Amino acid sequence: MTVEMRKNYLLLVDGFLAVTTKIKETYSFSEDTDGFLPFGSEYAHVSDNPDLCERFCYWHTHSNKRQDHPFSQSPYLRAAAAYESEITGLAQQIINGICREFGAPPLASIRDSSYLQLCVYGQNPSPSERQFAQDPHEDGHLLTFIRPNRDGLVILRGSALEPVRLLENELAVLSGSLLTQLSDCAIPATYHAVLVPSQPIQRSSLVYFVNPSSSDAFIGFRRKKPLDLLATMNAHHTGFGNRPIAVTSKPA
C-alpha cells in the first residue's frame, strides 16, 4: 500500500462510525450493491447464516449517478474514490501480469465491473454460538484484495485454519473462482473465512473485488476454449445475496 492508500484506508475504517443512521439509510442502493448496506445482508451461500457485518460499497461505475446526493461530496466518499482509483490500477497490473505468464492477451479494464467494500463486524455473538463471522467460502471474482484492521482472516488448507497476518502497509491478495475458470483450473481459488473473535471487539476489513469487464470476450488460458465468465460472475454475486451486476452485451 502506498502512503496515500494507507491514509484513505484509515479514513474509511475510522470514519465509518461517524456516519449517521440517516445517511446510511438514504445513501443505500441495494439494487447496485452500492452505498451503505445493512447488517447481515450478505452471506456465504447460506442465507440463514449471514455474515455478521454491515457493509459500505463503492463502485466507480455508479459514482456519476450519485452526484446529486449530498453525501457524494463528503470527505468519506472522496476517500473511497481515491482509494479505489489507486487499487484498480494495482489490480489491473496484477491481472495482466497473470495473463502474460500464460501467454494470453491482457484483459480489458476491470474498473467498471469491480468494486470496493468495507465490512464492519460489530455485533458478533460469543464463540460458543458461531465459530465464523463469515463462513468458509471462495470468492466469485478474479482476485480479492483485503486489508483488515485486526486478526480474524484465515485461509483453509484442508481442516487447518491458517491465520493471515499482514504488515502495516501490506494487502492480502486472494485468487477467486473466476480466475480458476479463466486459467482452466491452473490457479485454484483461495478458500477462506473470518473467525469470531474470542472477546467482543469491533473489526473492519476493506476489500476490493476484481471482476472481468462486460466488454471483453474470454478464452481459457490452457484449453483455448470460449468461456462465459459473466454468467458465472453473476451466479456467484447473487449467490451471496446481492442483486445481479448489470452487464452489457459481449462483443461479437
QUICOR-V992221 format. One record per run of one state. SS is the DSSP state (hx for helix, st for strand, lp for the rest). FROM is the first residue (numbers start at 0). LEN is the number of residues. Records with the same first field share a line. If there is no record, write none. Layout:
SS = FROM-LEN + FROM-LEN
//
This chain:
lp = 0-2 + 18-2 + 26-1 + 32-1 + 37-5 + 43-6 + 50-3 + 58-1 + 62-1 + 66-3 + 73-1 + 101-9 + 113-1 + 121-10 + 137-5 + 148-4 + 157-2 + 163-8 + 175-1 + 182-9 + 195-7 + 210-7 + 219-6 + 227-1 + 239-13
hx = 2-16 + 20-6 + 29-3 + 59-3 + 63-3 + 69-4 + 74-27 + 110-3 + 176-6 + 228-11
st = 27-2 + 33-4 + 42-1 + 49-1 + 53-5 + 114-7 + 131-6 + 142-6 + 152-5 + 159-4 + 171-4 + 191-4 + 202-8 + 217-2 + 225-2
//
